[in-house]
Amino acid sequence: MNQLRVGMIGYKFMGKAHSNAYRSLPMFFPNALKPEMKAICGRNASAVQEAADQLGWNESITDWRELIQREDIDLIDINAPSDAHKEIAIAAAKAGKHIFCEKPLALTLADAREMLQAAEDAGVRHMVGFNYRFSPAVRLAKKLVDSGRLGQIYHFRAWFLQDWIMDPQFPLVWRLQKEVAGSGSHGDLGAHLIDLAHYLVGDMQEVIGMSETFIKERPIASEMTGLSAKGSGDGPKGKVTVDDATLFLTRFENGALGSFEATRFAAGHRSTNAFEINGSLGSVKFDFERMNELEVYFTSDEEDVQGFRRVLATDPVHDYMEAWWPPGHTIGFEHTFIHEVLELSQAIAEGRQPVPSFEDGVKCQAVLEAVDKSIEERRWVSLSEM
């Protein structure tokens, strides 16, 4: 097997990111399985054909059930809205297809567990789209934690701040409807923070949270594309059924403490995805808006030069960077998806399970729901309850 034949369902924001990854992978990682972009699927025939032409897919179709039954497809890529994930993924598993599904894995923990079980029963490879794990600077933070160079981990604090829906006249897009998205900033932004915490620090023991929906009603959207939309402020309005902001605290199983903030109401923050880890021997700080950099501090430095240093994670010593540009030449958001697809293709070629898998998606969903439960019941909730 030297090719990975892909069928993709969805073609907007994440569809573009995934398509670019499939097209770029063989150019920069020639030893990986070469993705063959067989077919792209969407409900609007003309729009999905336009996307196929723009993004480089061989053909377009409008029936995802037809797509997953095709014998010339090895992998089903799901980046449709969250409410479609479960049905498609389970059907794909039963059809013997490998699955790459965007986060959050499902609308509920029960659905996520059902998806994982279906994939395991079918013996197919499964991956969930937590792309920020694949930033070289984040991988460096992981190495510093795992090697013990930061010592015992005391704190993990993370925040994902955006401001794109602060205007009360911004339309009611699908991401603001619980029946489609599952949750708001919590599941969209907070899910990434939760996965980074699992990846870098470990499993959580208990959580407590709070949330708020600042704008209760919005104009009905007449058109939606990615994160943009059109609607009339004078027209009918619909109820916002998800959170605008969610904050929570956690205690990790290893004794570390964590704090998390996800909001779409932080003026001036277009997409600030950041974390800080404090240990007994040092600390690291990361902000995806400066994704090529990791700030590092070691207590062992001489007192007269102690302080955070900026490490530019572009040298070949850092994960993935040998394939890219000379040291000091930076990479961007789209490269995290290329690295993600590299892991997926290598895992399929080697007959192993890619990481992060549906199991990681289930773990994330458990934390999301534990936080929701804590908000509803106004108490600490143990992950063992979920």
C-alpha positions, 0 to 999 in steps of 0.5 A: 500500500503506497497510497491512501485513498481519501473521501472527505465529508465537509468542505468549508473551514476545516475542509480547506485545512485538511485538503491543503494537508493532503496536497502538501504531505507528499511534497515535504514528507515523500516517504509517507503514504501519498493521499489520493483525494478521490471524492469530496462530499457535501449537501449542496451540489454546486457548492461542493463541486466548486470546492472540489475544483478549488481544493483539488479533489477528483470528484464531488458527491452529495450522498455520504452514504454512497461515499463510505460504501465505495471500494476505492476509498480507504479513509473517511475524513469527517469535518462536517458539523458536530451533529453529523459525526456519530452517524457517519463515523459509525457507518464508516467503521462498519464499512471497514474504512479508517476514520479521521474526525474533527473535534469535538468527537461527538455531541455527547460522551455516550455518542463518543463512546459508541463511536470508539466502540464501533471503530474498535469492533471494526478494527479500523484506525481512528483519529480525532483532529486535535491539530495543536498537538502538532506544533513543534513548540508544543512538542518541545514542551512535551519533551521538557515535561516528559524528560523531567527537565521541568521537575514535578509539575505544579500548575497548568493554566490555559486560555483560548480567547476569541472575539468574533461574535461580540457584535450582538447583530452577528447572526445565529450560526450553527456554532451557536446552536446546541443541537448542532454544535453540542456546546459553544466556546467550551466544546469548540475552544475548550476542547483544544485546551483539554486535549493539550492538558491531557497530552502535556500533563496527564489525566484529570481527577475532578473539575468545577466550572462556570459559564455564561451566555452574554447574548441570548438572541441573535438574528437568524443567519441567511448564509454561513461560510466558515466562521462568517455569516450574513443576516439581517438585524431587522429580521427574526431572531433565534435563541443562542443555546450554547455558552459564550464563555466557560471557565473551570478548575481541575485537579490532575491525577498527578497532583498538579492544579489546572485552570482553563478559560475559553471565551468568544468575548475577549475583545482584541483577541482574534485567536489567543490559544495559550498555556503555561506550565510551572514545575519545580525545576522550571516553566514553559509558556506558549501562545499559538499566535507566536506558534514557532516560539516557546518561552522556557525558564530553568531554576538551575540558571545562574541568578544573574541570567535567570529569566524566561528565554525565547526558544525558536522551534525552527531548527531541525532538532525540533519535531518535523522541522527538518522537512521544512525551511532553513532555521529561523524560517517559520511555519504556520497554522496550516502546517499543524494539519500537515503534521497531523495527516503525517501521523495518520498516514504513518500509523496506517502504513505501520498498522498501528493506532494514530494518536490522538485517537477516538480514545483521546476524543472520549477522554476530552468529551468526559471532561467537557461533560463533567464541567457541564455537570459541575456548572449545573449542580454547582459542585466539584465533579469527579471524572470517575462519575462520567 
